[in-house]
């Protein structure tokens, strides 16, 4: 799987959680706190952040419940830092 596939799958999943409403690259990048061009390059496969592949491999070693717990903890910590 290419990193661009990962970002496209995740982008689509977030849109699905948003009742199927499209989310622009600009809005998603803003929500993630990164430049729109960076996010666009990731989705198009022009650049590949190495960390994304490593994070996915690490999450893949966990069972489903643990993945949910870890992601929620990460989101909580990220929210506290903003």
PDB file of N, CA, C and O in Angstrom, chain B, residues numbered from 101:
ATOM      1  N   UNK B 101       0.851  -1.182   0.000  1.00  0.00           N
ATOM      2  CA  UNK B 101       0.000   0.000   0.000  1.00  0.00           C
ATOM      3  C   UNK B 101       0.892   1.239   0.000  1.00  0.00           C
ATOM      4  O   UNK B 101       1.880   1.311   0.730  1.00  0.00           O
ATOM      5  N   UNK B 102       0.536   2.178  -0.806  1.00  0.00           N
ATOM      6  CA  UNK B 102       1.251   3.445  -0.881  1.00  0.00           C
ATOM      7  C   UNK B 102       0.743   4.384   0.219  1.00  0.00           C
ATOM      8  O   UNK B 102      -0.390   4.261   0.684  1.00  0.00           O
ATOM      9  N   UNK B 103       1.590   5.310   0.618  1.00  0.00           N
ATOM     10  CA  UNK B 103       1.187   6.298   1.631  1.00  0.00           C
ATOM     11  C   UNK B 103       0.009   7.122   1.131  1.00  0.00           C
ATOM     12  O   UNK B 103      -0.881   7.468   1.908  1.00  0.00           O
ATOM     13  N   UNK B 104      -0.005   7.442  -0.165  1.00  0.00           N
ATOM     14  CA  UNK B 104      -1.131   8.208  -0.712  1.00  0.00           C
ATOM     15  C   UNK B 104      -2.441   7.442  -0.530  1.00  0.00           C
ATOM     16  O   UNK B 104      -3.481   8.046  -0.270  1.00  0.00           O
ATOM     17  N   UNK B 105      -2.395   6.107  -0.665  1.00  0.00           N
ATOM     18  CA  UNK B 105      -3.601   5.299  -0.436  1.00  0.00           C
ATOM     19  C   UNK B 105      -4.081   5.458   1.004  1.00  0.00           C
ATOM     20  O   UNK B 105      -5.276   5.603   1.262  1.00  0.00           O
ATOM     21  N   UNK B 106      -3.138   5.428   1.926  1.00  0.00           N
ATOM     22  CA  UNK B 106      -3.460   5.595   3.338  1.00  0.00           C
ATOM     23  C   UNK B 106      -4.172   6.923   3.582  1.00  0.00           C
ATOM     24  O   UNK B 106      -5.208   6.964   4.247  1.00  0.00           O
ATOM     25  N   UNK B 107      -3.615   8.007   3.042  1.00  0.00           N
ATOM     26  CA  UNK B 107      -4.229   9.315   3.271  1.00  0.00           C
ATOM     27  C   UNK B 107      -5.584   9.432   2.587  1.00  0.00           C
ATOM     28  O   UNK B 107      -6.488  10.078   3.116  1.00  0.00           O
ATOM     29  N   UNK B 108      -5.735   8.821   1.428  1.00  0.00           N
ATOM     30  CA  UNK B 108      -7.032   8.859   0.759  1.00  0.00           C
ATOM     31  C   UNK B 108      -8.074   8.053   1.527  1.00  0.00           C
ATOM     32  O   UNK B 108      -9.220   8.487   1.651  1.00  0.00           O
ATOM     33  N   UNK B 109      -7.695   6.890   2.044  1.00  0.00           N
ATOM     34  CA  UNK B 109      -8.617   6.081   2.852  1.00  0.00           C
ATOM     35  C   UNK B 109      -9.032   6.843   4.102  1.00  0.00           C
ATOM     36  O   UNK B 109     -10.214   6.893   4.442  1.00  0.00           O
ATOM     37  N   UNK B 110      -8.058   7.435   4.785  1.00  0.00           N
ATOM     38  CA  UNK B 110      -8.366   8.187   6.007  1.00  0.00           C
ATOM     39  C   UNK B 110      -9.224   9.416   5.705  1.00  0.00           C
ATOM     40  O   UNK B 110     -10.164   9.709   6.444  1.00  0.00           O
ATOM     41  N   UNK B 111      -8.912  10.133   4.634  1.00  0.00           N
ATOM     42  CA  UNK B 111      -9.692  11.319   4.259  1.00  0.00           C
ATOM     43  C   UNK B 111     -11.148  10.912   4.005  1.00  0.00           C
ATOM     44  O   UNK B 111     -12.079  11.566   4.476  1.00  0.00           O
ATOM     45  N   UNK B 112     -11.328   9.823   3.256  1.00  0.00           N
ATOM     46  CA  UNK B 112     -12.682   9.350   2.961  1.00  0.00           C
ATOM     47  C   UNK B 112     -13.411   8.909   4.221  1.00  0.00           C
ATOM     48  O   UNK B 112     -14.614   9.134   4.351  1.00  0.00           O
ATOM     49  N   UNK B 113     -12.692   8.279   5.156  1.00  0.00           N
ATOM     50  CA  UNK B 113     -13.314   7.843   6.411  1.00  0.00           C
ATOM     51  C   UNK B 113     -13.774   9.045   7.235  1.00  0.00           C
ATOM     52  O   UNK B 113     -14.845   9.014   7.841  1.00  0.00           O
ATOM     53  N   UNK B 114     -12.967  10.098   7.255  1.00  0.00           N
ATOM     54  CA  UNK B 114     -13.351  11.310   7.983  1.00  0.00           C
ATOM     55  C   UNK B 114     -14.576  11.944   7.322  1.00  0.00           C
ATOM     56  O   UNK B 114     -15.489  12.400   8.011  1.00  0.00           O
ATOM     57  N   UNK B 115     -14.596  11.973   5.995  1.00  0.00           N
ATOM     58  CA  UNK B 115     -15.777  12.505   5.291  1.00  0.00           C
ATOM     59  C   UNK B 115     -17.010  11.676   5.634  1.00  0.00           C
ATOM     60  O   UNK B 115     -18.092  12.223   5.850  1.00  0.00           O
ATOM     61  N   UNK B 116     -16.846  10.362   5.683  1.00  0.00           N
ATOM     62  CA  UNK B 116     -17.964   9.478   6.008  1.00  0.00           C
ATOM     63  C   UNK B 116     -18.513   9.786   7.399  1.00  0.00           C
ATOM     64  O   UNK B 116     -19.726   9.790   7.605  1.00  0.00           O
ATOM     65  N   UNK B 117     -17.619  10.044   8.347  1.00  0.00           N
ATOM     66  CA  UNK B 117     -18.041  10.405   9.699  1.00  0.00           C
ATOM     67  C   UNK B 117     -18.715  11.773   9.728  1.00  0.00           C
ATOM     68  O   UNK B 117     -19.422  12.110  10.678  1.00  0.00           O
ATOM     69  N   UNK B 118     -18.485  12.557   8.671  1.00  0.00           N
ATOM     70  CA  UNK B 118     -19.053  13.898   8.547  1.00  0.00           C
ATOM     71  C   UNK B 118     -20.334  13.833   7.701  1.00  0.00           C
ATOM     72  O   UNK B 118     -20.660  14.773   6.976  1.00  0.00           O
ATOM     73  N   UNK B 119     -21.049  12.707   7.807  1.00  0.00           N
ATOM     74  CA  UNK B 119     -22.303  12.472   7.080  1.00  0.00           C
ATOM     75  C   UNK B 119     -22.120  12.571   5.568  1.00  0.00           C
ATOM     76  O   UNK B 119     -23.023  13.005   4.854  1.00  0.00           O
ATOM     77  N   UNK B 120     -20.939  12.162   5.083  1.00  0.00           N
ATOM     78  CA  UNK B 120     -20.686  12.116   3.652  1.00  0.00           C
ATOM     79  C   UNK B 120     -20.393  13.458   3.004  1.00  0.00           C
ATOM     80  O   UNK B 120     -20.187  13.534   1.793  1.00  0.00           O
ATOM     81  N   UNK B 121     -20.373  14.525   3.812  1.00  0.00           N
ATOM     82  CA  UNK B 121     -20.068  15.839   3.228  1.00  0.00           C
ATOM     83  C   UNK B 121     -18.590  15.904   2.878  1.00  0.00           C
ATOM     84  O   UNK B 121     -17.731  15.492   3.657  1.00  0.00           O
ATOM     85  N   UNK B 122     -18.317  16.421   1.711  1.00  0.00           N
ATOM     86  CA  UNK B 122     -16.935  16.548   1.250  1.00  0.00           C
ATOM     87  C   UNK B 122     -16.169  17.510   2.146  1.00  0.00           C
ATOM     88  O   UNK B 122     -16.714  18.506   2.621  1.00  0.00           O
ATOM     89  N   UNK B 123     -14.914  17.201   2.367  1.00  0.00           N
ATOM     90  CA  UNK B 123     -14.015  18.063   3.130  1.00  0.00           C
ATOM     91  C   UNK B 123     -12.879  18.451   2.194  1.00  0.00           C
ATOM     92  O   UNK B 123     -12.194  17.588   1.644  1.00  0.00           O
ATOM     93  N   UNK B 124     -12.687  19.733   2.020  1.00  0.00           N
ATOM     94  CA  UNK B 124     -11.644  20.190   1.110  1.00  0.00           C
ATOM     95  C   UNK B 124     -10.258  19.882   1.672  1.00  0.00           C
ATOM     96  O   UNK B 124     -10.085  19.706   2.878  1.00  0.00           O
ATOM     97  N   UNK B 125      -9.295  19.822   0.790  1.00  0.00           N
ATOM     98  CA  UNK B 125      -7.914  19.626   1.215  1.00  0.00           C
ATOM     99  C   UNK B 125      -7.495  20.756   2.160  1.00  0.00           C
ATOM    100  O   UNK B 125      -6.802  20.530   3.152  1.00  0.00           O
ATOM    101  N   UNK B 126      -7.925  21.957   1.835  1.00  0.00           N
ATOM    102  CA  UNK B 126      -7.588  23.116   2.654  1.00  0.00           C
ATOM    103  C   UNK B 126      -8.145  22.972   4.068  1.00  0.00           C
ATOM    104  O   UNK B 126      -7.436  23.220   5.044  1.00  0.00           O
ATOM    105  N   UNK B 127      -9.408  22.572   4.180  1.00  0.00           N
ATOM    106  CA  UNK B 127     -10.034  22.418   5.495  1.00  0.00           C
ATOM    107  C   UNK B 127      -9.400  21.277   6.291  1.00  0.00           C
ATOM    108  O   UNK B 127      -9.189  21.397   7.498  1.00  0.00           O
ATOM    109  N   UNK B 128      -9.099  20.175   5.611  1.00  0.00           N
ATOM    110  CA  UNK B 128      -8.476  19.051   6.309  1.00  0.00           C
ATOM    111  C   UNK B 128      -7.080  19.436   6.792  1.00  0.00           C
ATOM    112  O   UNK B 128      -6.704  19.128   7.923  1.00  0.00           O
ATOM    113  N   UNK B 129      -6.325  20.101   5.946  1.00  0.00           N
ATOM    114  CA  UNK B 129      -4.974  20.523   6.329  1.00  0.00           C
ATOM    115  C   UNK B 129      -5.033  21.479   7.515  1.00  0.00           C
ATOM    116  O   UNK B 129      -4.225  21.380   8.439  1.00  0.00           O
ATOM    117  N   UNK B 130      -5.983  22.396   7.487  1.00  0.00           N
ATOM    118  CA  UNK B 130      -6.125  23.337   8.604  1.00  0.00           C
ATOM    119  C   UNK B 130      -6.438  22.586   9.893  1.00  0.00           C
ATOM    120  O   UNK B 130      -5.868  22.881  10.943  1.00  0.00           O
ATOM    121  N   UNK B 131      -7.335  21.625   9.811  1.00  0.00           N
ATOM    122  CA  UNK B 131      -7.699  20.823  10.986  1.00  0.00           C
ATOM    123  C   UNK B 131      -6.487  20.046  11.520  1.00  0.00           C
ATOM    124  O   UNK B 131      -6.343  19.864  12.729  1.00  0.00           O
ATOM    125  N   UNK B 132      -5.624  19.594  10.613  1.00  0.00           N
ATOM    126  CA  UNK B 132      -4.441  18.834  11.004  1.00  0.00           C
ATOM    127  C   UNK B 132      -3.275  19.728  11.417  1.00  0.00           C
ATOM    128  O   UNK B 132      -2.294  19.252  11.989  1.00  0.00           O
ATOM    129  N   UNK B 133      -3.384  21.022  11.127  1.00  0.00           N
ATOM    130  CA  UNK B 133      -2.328  21.956  11.503  1.00  0.00           C
ATOM    131  C   UNK B 133      -1.111  21.890  10.600  1.00  0.00           C
ATOM    132  O   UNK B 133       0.018  22.108  11.040  1.00  0.00           O
ATOM    133  N   UNK B 134      -1.355  21.584   9.318  1.00  0.00           N
ATOM    134  CA  UNK B 134      -0.265  21.517   8.343  1.00  0.00           C
ATOM    135  C   UNK B 134      -0.621  22.353   7.123  1.00  0.00           C
ATOM    136  O   UNK B 134      -1.795  22.652   6.903  1.00  0.00           O
ATOM    137  N   UNK B 135       0.377  22.736   6.325  1.00  0.00           N
ATOM    138  CA  UNK B 135       0.078  23.485   5.109  1.00  0.00           C
ATOM    139  C   UNK B 135      -0.750  22.650   4.123  1.00  0.00           C
ATOM    140  O   UNK B 135      -0.560  21.439   4.015  1.00  0.00           O
ATOM    141  N   UNK B 136      -1.648  23.292   3.423  1.00  0.00           N
ATOM    142  CA  UNK B 136      -2.498  22.606   2.451  1.00  0.00           C
ATOM    143  C   UNK B 136      -1.656  21.912   1.391  1.00  0.00           C
ATOM    144  O   UNK B 136      -1.979  20.795   0.986  1.00  0.00           O
ATOM    145  N   UNK B 137      -0.592  22.546   0.936  1.00  0.00           N
ATOM    146  CA  UNK B 137       0.257  21.958  -0.103  1.00  0.00           C
ATOM    147  C   UNK B 137       0.891  20.650   0.380  1.00  0.00           C
ATOM    148  O   UNK B 137       1.013  19.698  -0.391  1.00  0.00           O
ATOM    149  N   UNK B 138       1.291  20.603   1.639  1.00  0.00           N
ATOM    150  CA  UNK B 138       1.867  19.385   2.210  1.00  0.00           C
ATOM    151  C   UNK B 138       0.842  18.255   2.178  1.00  0.00           C
ATOM    152  O   UNK B 138       1.149  17.142   1.750  1.00  0.00           O
ATOM    153  N   UNK B 139      -0.368  18.546   2.631  1.00  0.00           N
ATOM    154  CA  UNK B 139      -1.421  17.526   2.647  1.00  0.00           C
ATOM    155  C   UNK B 139      -1.742  17.065   1.230  1.00  0.00           C
ATOM    156  O   UNK B 139      -1.918  15.873   0.978  1.00  0.00           O
ATOM    157  N   UNK B 140      -1.815  18.009   0.324  1.00  0.00           N
ATOM    158  CA  UNK B 140      -2.092  17.677  -1.080  1.00  0.00           C
ATOM    159  C   UNK B 140      -1.001  16.757  -1.636  1.00  0.00           C
ATOM    160  O   UNK B 140      -1.302  15.768  -2.304  1.00  0.00           O
ATOM    161  N   UNK B 141       0.240  17.076  -1.365  1.00  0.00           N
ATOM    162  CA  UNK B 141       1.350  16.245  -1.840  1.00  0.00           C
ATOM    163  C   UNK B 141       1.279  14.839  -1.261  1.00  0.00           C
ATOM    164  O   UNK B 141       1.586  13.872  -1.959  1.00  0.00           O
ATOM    165  N   UNK B 142       0.882  14.706  -0.001  1.00  0.00           N
ATOM    166  CA  UNK B 142       0.744  13.387   0.618  1.00  0.00           C
ATOM    167  C   UNK B 142      -0.357  12.597  -0.076  1.00  0.00           C
ATOM    168  O   UNK B 142      -0.176  11.425  -0.407  1.00  0.00           O
ATOM    169  N   UNK B 143      -1.516  13.251  -0.299  1.00  0.00           N
ATOM    170  CA  UNK B 143      -2.647  12.563  -0.935  1.00  0.00           C
ATOM    171  C   UNK B 143      -2.340  12.158  -2.364  1.00  0.00           C
ATOM    172  O   UNK B 143      -2.818  11.124  -2.830  1.00  0.00           O
ATOM    173  N   UNK B 144      -1.559  12.951  -3.059  1.00  0.00           N
ATOM    174  CA  UNK B 144      -1.223  12.648  -4.452  1.00  0.00           C
ATOM    175  C   UNK B 144      -0.002  11.738  -4.577  1.00  0.00           C
ATOM    176  O   UNK B 144       0.330  11.282  -5.671  1.00  0.00           O
ATOM    177  N   UNK B 145       0.652  11.483  -3.472  1.00  0.00           N
ATOM    178  CA  UNK B 145       1.823  10.622  -3.490  1.00  0.00           C
ATOM    179  C   UNK B 145       3.087  11.302  -3.986  1.00  0.00           C
ATOM    180  O   UNK B 145       4.055  10.632  -4.344  1.00  0.00           O
ATOM    181  N   UNK B 146       3.083  12.631  -4.009  1.00  0.00           N
ATOM    182  CA  UNK B 146       4.276  13.371  -4.451  1.00  0.00           C
ATOM    183  C   UNK B 146       5.366  13.332  -3.390  1.00  0.00           C
ATOM    184  O   UNK B 146       6.553  13.317  -3.716  1.00  0.00           O
ATOM    185  N   UNK B 147       4.968  13.317  -2.122  1.00  0.00           N
ATOM    186  CA  UNK B 147       5.904  13.152  -1.014  1.00  0.00           C
ATOM    187  C   UNK B 147       5.318  12.113  -0.071  1.00  0.00           C
ATOM    188  O   UNK B 147       4.103  11.930  -0.002  1.00  0.00           O
ATOM    189  N   UNK B 148       6.188  11.446   0.643  1.00  0.00           N
ATOM    190  CA  UNK B 148       5.753  10.376   1.539  1.00  0.00           C
ATOM    191  C   UNK B 148       6.380  10.553   2.917  1.00  0.00           C
ATOM    192  O   UNK B 148       7.565  10.276   3.104  1.00  0.00           O
ATOM    193  N   UNK B 149       5.582  11.015   3.883  1.00  0.00           N
ATOM    194  CA  UNK B 149       6.129  11.154   5.229  1.00  0.00           C
ATOM    195  C   UNK B 149       6.445   9.778   5.811  1.00  0.00           C
ATOM    196  O   UNK B 149       5.558   8.933   5.934  1.00  0.00           O
ATOM    197  N   UNK B 150       7.683   9.560   6.160  1.00  0.00           N
ATOM    198  CA  UNK B 150       8.103   8.259   6.676  1.00  0.00           C
ATOM    199  C   UNK B 150       7.353   7.888   7.950  1.00  0.00           C
ATOM    200  O   UNK B 150       7.048   6.717   8.173  1.00  0.00           O
ATOM    201  N   UNK B 151       7.061   8.864   8.769  1.00  0.00           N
ATOM    202  CA  UNK B 151       6.401   8.591  10.043  1.00  0.00           C
ATOM    203  C   UNK B 151       5.041   7.930   9.836  1.00  0.00           C
ATOM    204  O   UNK B 151       4.634   7.095  10.644  1.00  0.00           O
ATOM    205  N   UNK B 152       4.338   8.288   8.774  1.00  0.00           N
ATOM    206  CA  UNK B 152       3.005   7.717   8.540  1.00  0.00           C
ATOM    207  C   UNK B 152       3.089   6.202   8.383  1.00  0.00           C
ATOM    208  O   UNK B 152       2.269   5.476   8.946  1.00  0.00           O
ATOM    209  N   UNK B 153       4.047   5.732   7.643  1.00  0.00           N
ATOM    210  CA  UNK B 153       4.192   4.287   7.442  1.00  0.00           C
ATOM    211  C   UNK B 153       4.529   3.587   8.761  1.00  0.00           C
ATOM    212  O   UNK B 153       3.992   2.518   9.053  1.00  0.00           O
ATOM    213  N   UNK B 154       5.408   4.183   9.546  1.00  0.00           N
ATOM    214  CA  UNK B 154       5.804   3.600  10.828  1.00  0.00           C
ATOM    215  C   UNK B 154       4.628   3.565  11.794  1.00  0.00           C
ATOM    216  O   UNK B 154       4.401   2.556  12.462  1.00  0.00           O
ATOM    217  N   UNK B 155       3.880   4.663  11.872  1.00  0.00           N
ATOM    218  CA  UNK B 155       2.720   4.714  12.768  1.00  0.00           C
ATOM    219  C   UNK B 155       1.716   3.626  12.384  1.00  0.00           C
ATOM    220  O   UNK B 155       1.183   2.942  13.258  1.00  0.00           O
ATOM    221  N   UNK B 156       1.456   3.464  11.095  1.00  0.00           N
ATOM    222  CA  UNK B 156       0.501   2.450  10.661  1.00  0.00           C
ATOM    223  C   UNK B 156       0.990   1.046  10.994  1.00  0.00           C
ATOM    224  O   UNK B 156       0.192   0.196  11.390  1.00  0.00           O
ATOM    225  N   UNK B 157       2.276   0.788  10.842  1.00  0.00           N
ATOM    226  CA  UNK B 157       2.821  -0.526  11.194  1.00  0.00           C
ATOM    227  C   UNK B 157       2.684  -0.788  12.689  1.00  0.00           C
ATOM    228  O   UNK B 157       2.366  -1.901  13.107  1.00  0.00           O
ATOM    229  N   UNK B 158       2.928   0.251  13.491  1.00  0.00           N
ATOM    230  CA  UNK B 158       2.799   0.096  14.943  1.00  0.00           C
ATOM    231  C   UNK B 158       1.340  -0.160  15.329  1.00  0.00           C
ATOM    232  O   UNK B 158       1.061  -1.040  16.143  1.00  0.00           O
ATOM    233  N   UNK B 159       0.412   0.602  14.751  1.00  0.00           N
ATOM    234  CA  UNK B 159      -1.006   0.391  15.043  1.00  0.00           C
ATOM    235  C   UNK B 159      -1.450  -0.997  14.598  1.00  0.00           C
ATOM    236  O   UNK B 159      -2.290  -1.622  15.246  1.00  0.00           O
ATOM    237  N   UNK B 160      -0.885  -1.479  13.494  1.00  0.00           N
ATOM    238  CA  UNK B 160      -1.225  -2.804  12.984  1.00  0.00           C
ATOM    239  C   UNK B 160      -0.833  -3.935  13.919  1.00  0.00           C
ATOM    240  O   UNK B 160      -1.340  -5.048  13.783  1.00  0.00           O
ATOM    241  N   UNK B 161       0.047  -3.676  14.851  1.00  0.00           N
ATOM    242  CA  UNK B 161       0.467  -4.685  15.822  1.00  0.00           C
ATOM    243  C   UNK B 161      -0.482  -4.774  17.019  1.00  0.00           C
ATOM    244  O   UNK B 161      -0.347  -5.667  17.855  1.00  0.00           O
ATOM    245  N   UNK B 162      -1.440  -3.848  17.100  1.00  0.00           N
ATOM    246  CA  UNK B 162      -2.374  -3.802  18.229  1.00  0.00           C
ATOM    247  C   UNK B 162      -3.704  -4.426  17.848  1.00  0.00           C
ATOM    248  O   UNK B 162      -4.064  -4.486  16.673  1.00  0.00           O
ATOM    249  N   UNK B 163      -4.433  -4.895  18.866  1.00  0.00           N
ATOM    250  CA  UNK B 163      -5.788  -5.368  18.579  1.00  0.00           C
ATOM    251  C   UNK B 163      -6.718  -4.150  18.470  1.00  0.00           C
ATOM    252  O   UNK B 163      -6.342  -3.033  18.825  1.00  0.00           O
ATOM    253  N   UNK B 164      -7.914  -4.386  17.982  1.00  0.00           N
ATOM    254  CA  UNK B 164      -8.842  -3.289  17.672  1.00  0.00           C
ATOM    255  C   UNK B 164      -9.124  -2.379  18.863  1.00  0.00           C
ATOM    256  O   UNK B 164      -9.075  -1.155  18.742  1.00  0.00           O
ATOM    257  N   UNK B 165      -9.416  -2.978  20.005  1.00  0.00           N
ATOM    258  CA  UNK B 165      -9.734  -2.172  21.188  1.00  0.00           C
ATOM    259  C   UNK B 165      -8.555  -1.299  21.604  1.00  0.00           C
ATOM    260  O   UNK B 165      -8.732  -0.151  22.012  1.00  0.00           O
ATOM    261  N   UNK B 166      -7.358  -1.854  21.496  1.00  0.00           N
ATOM    262  CA  UNK B 166      -6.167  -1.098  21.883  1.00  0.00           C
ATOM    263  C   UNK B 166      -5.915   0.050  20.892  1.00  0.00           C
ATOM    264  O   UNK B 166      -5.467   1.124  21.292  1.00  0.00           O
ATOM    265  N   UNK B 167      -6.196  -0.172  19.624  1.00  0.00           N
ATOM    266  CA  UNK B 167      -6.052   0.896  18.624  1.00  0.00           C
ATOM    267  C   UNK B 167      -6.957   2.069  18.991  1.00  0.00           C
ATOM    268  O   UNK B 167      -6.528   3.222  18.979  1.00  0.00           O
ATOM    269  N   UNK B 168      -8.199   1.768  19.313  1.00  0.00           N
ATOM    270  CA  UNK B 168      -9.149   2.820  19.676  1.00  0.00           C
ATOM    271  C   UNK B 168      -8.659   3.565  20.915  1.00  0.00           C
ATOM    272  O   UNK B 168      -8.692   4.795  20.951  1.00  0.00           O
ATOM    273  N   UNK B 169      -8.206   2.829  21.927  1.00  0.00           N
ATOM    274  CA  UNK B 169      -7.714   3.454  23.156  1.00  0.00           C
ATOM    275  C   UNK B 169      -6.525   4.361  22.873  1.00  0.00           C
ATOM    276  O   UNK B 169      -6.466   5.483  23.376  1.00  0.00           O
ATOM    277  N   UNK B 170      -5.582   3.887  22.076  1.00  0.00           N
ATOM    278  CA  UNK B 170      -4.382   4.669  21.762  1.00  0.00           C
ATOM    279  C   UNK B 170      -4.735   5.924  20.970  1.00  0.00           C
ATOM    280  O   UNK B 170      -4.233   7.008  21.267  1.00  0.00           O
ATOM    281  N   UNK B 171      -5.584   5.782  19.977  1.00  0.00           N
ATOM    282  CA  UNK B 171      -5.956   6.941  19.153  1.00  0.00           C
ATOM    283  C   UNK B 171      -6.693   7.976  19.986  1.00  0.00           C
ATOM    284  O   UNK B 171      -6.460   9.175  19.835  1.00  0.00           O
ATOM    285  N   UNK B 172      -7.576   7.528  20.860  1.00  0.00           N
ATOM    286  CA  UNK B 172      -8.289   8.478  21.733  1.00  0.00           C
ATOM    287  C   UNK B 172      -7.326   9.190  22.670  1.00  0.00           C
ATOM    288  O   UNK B 172      -7.464  10.389  22.913  1.00  0.00           O
ATOM    289  N   UNK B 173      -6.352   8.459  23.196  1.00  0.00           N
ATOM    290  CA  UNK B 173      -5.353   9.069  24.072  1.00  0.00           C
ATOM    291  C   UNK B 173      -4.535  10.108  23.308  1.00  0.00           C
ATOM    292  O   UNK B 173      -4.270  11.194  23.824  1.00  0.00           O
ATOM    293  N   UNK B 174      -4.136   9.780  22.085  1.00  0.00           N
ATOM    294  CA  UNK B 174      -3.380  10.725  21.252  1.00  0.00           C
ATOM    295  C   UNK B 174      -4.208  11.972  20.986  1.00  0.00           C
ATOM    296  O   UNK B 174      -3.705  13.089  21.096  1.00  0.00           O
ATOM    297  N   UNK B 175      -5.470  11.787  20.639  1.00  0.00           N
ATOM    298  CA  UNK B 175      -6.344  12.935  20.370  1.00  0.00           C
ATOM    299  C   UNK B 175      -6.514  13.802  21.619  1.00  0.00           C
ATOM    300  O   UNK B 175      -6.531  15.030  21.533  1.00  0.00           O
ATOM    301  N   UNK B 176      -6.640  13.161  22.767  1.00  0.00           N
ATOM    302  CA  UNK B 176      -6.785  13.917  24.021  1.00  0.00           C
ATOM    303  C   UNK B 176      -5.529  14.732  24.297  1.00  0.00           C
ATOM    304  O   UNK B 176      -5.623  15.915  24.626  1.00  0.00           O
ATOM    305  N   UNK B 177      -4.364  14.125  24.170  1.00  0.00           N
ATOM    306  CA  UNK B 177      -3.116  14.840  24.394  1.00  0.00           C
ATOM    307  C   UNK B 177      -2.949  15.991  23.400  1.00  0.00           C
ATOM    308  O   UNK B 177      -2.491  17.074  23.765  1.00  0.00           O
ATOM    309  N   UNK B 178      -3.322  15.748  22.146  1.00  0.00           N
ATOM    310  CA  UNK B 178      -3.212  16.789  21.128  1.00  0.00           C
ATOM    311  C   UNK B 178      -4.135  17.956  21.457  1.00  0.00           C
ATOM    312  O   UNK B 178      -3.754  19.113  21.282  1.00  0.00           O
ATOM    313  N   UNK B 179      -5.341  17.664  21.929  1.00  0.00           N
ATOM    314  CA  UNK B 179      -6.283  18.718  22.301  1.00  0.00           C
ATOM    315  C   UNK B 179      -5.803  19.537  23.482  1.00  0.00           C
ATOM    316  O   UNK B 179      -6.055  20.740  23.549  1.00  0.00           O
ATOM    317  N   UNK B 180      -5.112  18.897  24.413  1.00  0.00           N
ATOM    318  CA  UNK B 180      -4.592  19.612  25.578  1.00  0.00           C
ATOM    319  C   UNK B 180      -3.446  20.544  25.193  1.00  0.00           C
ATOM    320  O   UNK B 180      -3.222  21.552  25.864  1.00  0.00           O
ATOM    321  N   UNK B 181      -2.738  20.231  24.154  1.00  0.00           N
ATOM    322  CA  UNK B 181      -1.573  21.024  23.733  1.00  0.00           C
ATOM    323  C   UNK B 181      -1.946  22.230  22.898  1.00  0.00           C
ATOM    324  O   UNK B 181      -1.129  23.130  22.707  1.00  0.00           O
ATOM    325  N   UNK B 182      -3.172  22.259  22.396  1.00  0.00           N
ATOM    326  CA  UNK B 182      -3.591  23.364  21.523  1.00  0.00           C
ATOM    327  C   UNK B 182      -3.991  24.564  22.305  1.00  0.00           C
ATOM    328  O   UNK B 182      -4.369  25.582  21.725  1.00  0.00           O
TER     329      UNK B 182
END
